[in-house]
Structures are given as C-alpha cells and as structure tokens.
C-alpha cells in the first residue's frame, strides 16, 4: 500500500483553494487540507500522513493524532516538518512505497536519495483533481 506523506504548510501555500482558506485562519486551512485528503483516501488505497511545522501551532491539538483516518503530525518546537518527513522515510522498510508531497527541492532530493518518490505540491494537486 502506498503511503503519502504531505508537507502540510507547503501544500497550503501552494494550492489556491487553501491559500484562500488561510484567509479565515491557518487552522481553517489545515482542516480543509485534512478534509480534501480524507476524501482522496476514501477513494484510493493509500495511507495519508500530513506533517505540519509545530512552531506555527496556536491550538491544543496533540502533536501526533489520527483525524478521520488521516495521520496528522506536528513537529515539536525546534524541529521542522522536513526533519519529521525525512525520519518517516528513513524508518520505512520499503521506501519505494512512499510518495512525498512537497515543493521543497532539498526535501525532494533527500527523500529521492533514500528511495522514495516525490512530487511537487502543484503536481499532487493535479493528481487529486483527476
């Protein structure tokens, strides 16, 4: 089964619909991304994890929880979402089953070097719309 690991804020800032949602607040944009990915997961045989930088949190959501089937992870203060994504890929026994969604070139190169596939946030948006 494919595991999709999403750089949450990277996607929020890349997708027009989520940038618009962010006008109502970052928490609203996060919830909208989670909702979109839940719908995507419902129609595909994929495990989805969304990783957010914990330094941008202003609520009391646990750092790692499952929300309607989507694994939502907040990095701890002092650590970036990129670090969490790298660690997740490193721990996978079959890295080729992972798809990392980020437009961060360095993260894409690093995860690709470990054997995972990656797509930009914009490419993934096109995949979602199909």
Secondary structure, DSSP 8 states (H G I E B T S, - for coil): -EEEEEEHHHHHHHSHHHHHHHTT-HHHHHHHHHHHHHHHHHHSSEEEEEEE-GGG--S---SEEEETTEEEEE--TT--HHHHHHHHHHH-S-GGGEEEE---HHHHHHHHHTT-EEE-HHHHHHHHH-
